[in-house]
Amino acid sequence: MITIKNNICISGDELVFRFSRSSGPGGQNVNKVSTKTTVLLDVANCRGLSDNHRRQILNCLSSRVCRDGILQVTCQKYRTQKANRAAAVERLIDILRKALEPKIERKKTKMPRAAHEKRLRAKKCHSALKSQRAGRDFE
């Protein structure tokens, strides 16, 4: 079981791992061993997520999730499959945690009166300066 938040857990059976040849570190090992790890999670059909959580993840991660609702995370940072697998799962957990954080809505505030007046004074000063420059005739 992979714990994302206090009450949200995903079964390890729902994660699909794919391995391919990496372009990362490893020297000649790169040409022989498939160390690059891709973790796939079917968010749309995940049993560990409620409908609300599913919707929130799909909305927040719409650019990372394909049409079928599958979230894909890749790691090729390390030389071994085991280390890349652990790093990819950790990244997946971080991505899901950030997607499930409640969004804080911005409260509209009114511009302070003093700031508004200061801005208008600065505009008048700048306008006066420009009008002084424009009045000169150098013939």
Secondary structure, DSSP 8 states (H G I E B T S, - for coil): -EESSSS-EE-GGGEEEEEE--SSS-TTHHHH---EEEEEEEGGG-TTS-HHHHHHHHHHTTTTB-TTSEEEEEE--SSSHHHHHHHHHHHHHHHHHHHHS-----------HHHHHHHHHHHHHHHHHHHHHHT----
